[in-house]
Amino acid sequence: MGVEALEANALKVVRSTDNRSVIAGPGAGKTELLAQRAAYLLQTGSAPPPRRILAISFKRDAATNLAARVRQRCHRNHAGRFDSMTFDAFAKGLIDRFGQALPDRWRPRPDY
């Protein structure tokens, strides 16, 4: 969805099987490019189930925006395998799941 609007270099990135780094200024279309790439990987079987895609952002609104764009492009079965969150949320999830495996002195208190 919307792939035909991408310029040639962006389309190369979307369809690439390699890892890519996207560096551009504000308003350049990074979020759109990442949403297109995630949708492409999910819909073409490049990331077949049970594989998931994780996108980590600095800000909550960026994570929410990216997730919404992927949901807009994909069937819910595909979009359900896309996780978009902040660094803080990702780190908290790790602590919640594996915190008890940490040594006592590093283990967070139950009310952290």
C-alpha positions in Angstrom: 0.0 0.0 0.0 1.6 3.3 -1.1 4.7 1.6 -2.4 4.3 3.2 -5.8 4.8 6.6 -4.3 8.3 5.7 -3.0 11.3 7.0 -4.9 13.7 4.4 -6.4 16.2 4.4 -3.6 13.5 4.1 -1.0 11.9 1.2 -2.8 15.3 -0.5 -2.9 15.5 -0.2 0.9 12.0 -1.5 1.3 12.6 -4.6 -0.8 16.1 -5.3 0.5 16.9 -8.5 2.3 19.9 -6.9 4.1 19.9 -4.9 7.3 19.6 -1.2 6.6 20.3 2.0 8.4 18.0 4.9 7.7 19.6 8.3 8.4 17.7 11.5 7.4 16.6 14.8 8.7 13.2 15.7 10.1 10.3 15.4 7.7 12.3 13.2 5.2 9.9 10.3 5.4 11.8 7.9 7.7 8.7 6.7 9.5 6.9 6.0 6.2 9.9 4.1 4.9 10.1 2.0 8.0 6.4 1.3 7.9 6.6 0.2 4.3 9.6 -2.0 5.0 7.9 -3.7 7.9 4.7 -4.3 5.9 6.8 -5.7 3.0 8.7 -8.1 5.2 5.5 -9.3 6.9 3.4 -9.6 3.8 5.9 -11.2 1.5 7.0 -14.0 3.9 10.4 -12.5 4.4 9.6 -12.6 8.1 7.5 -15.7 8.3 5.6 -16.7 11.4 6.6 -17.0 14.2 9.1 -14.3 13.5 8.3 -10.8 14.7 9.7 -7.4 13.9 10.7 -5.0 16.7 11.0 -1.3 16.2 12.4 0.8 19.0 12.0 4.6 19.2 13.1 7.3 21.5 9.6 8.8 21.9 6.2 7.3 22.6 4.5 9.2 19.8 7.0 7.9 17.2 6.5 4.3 18.4 2.7 4.7 18.3 2.7 6.4 14.9 4.9 3.7 13.3 2.7 0.9 14.7 -0.5 2.6 13.4 1.1 2.9 9.9 2.0 -0.8 9.9 -1.6 -1.7 11.1 -3.0 0.5 8.3 -1.0 -1.5 5.6 -1.3 -5.1 6.9 -3.9 -7.7 7.8 -4.1 -7.9 11.6 -2.4 -11.3 11.6 0.7 -9.7 10.0 0.4 -6.4 12.0 0.2 -8.5 15.2 3.7 -9.6 14.7 5.0 -6.0 14.6 6.1 -4.5 18.0 6.8 -0.8 18.2 7.9 0.6 21.5 10.3 3.0 23.2 13.7 2.1 24.6 12.3 2.6 28.1 9.3 0.2 27.4 11.6 -2.4 25.9 14.0 -2.3 28.9 11.1 -2.4 31.4 9.8 -5.5 29.6 13.1 -7.2 29.9 13.3 -6.4 33.6 9.7 -7.6 34.1 10.4 -10.9 32.4 13.9 -11.6 33.5 14.5 -9.4 36.6 14.4 -12.3 39.0 17.4 -13.9 37.2 19.6 -10.9 38.1 21.9 -11.0 41.1 20.2 -9.8 44.3 22.1 -6.5 44.4 20.9 -5.6 40.9 17.4 -7.0 41.1 14.8 -4.3 41.2 12.5 -4.0 44.2 9.0 -5.4 43.7 7.5 -1.8 43.6 10.0 -0.5 41.0 
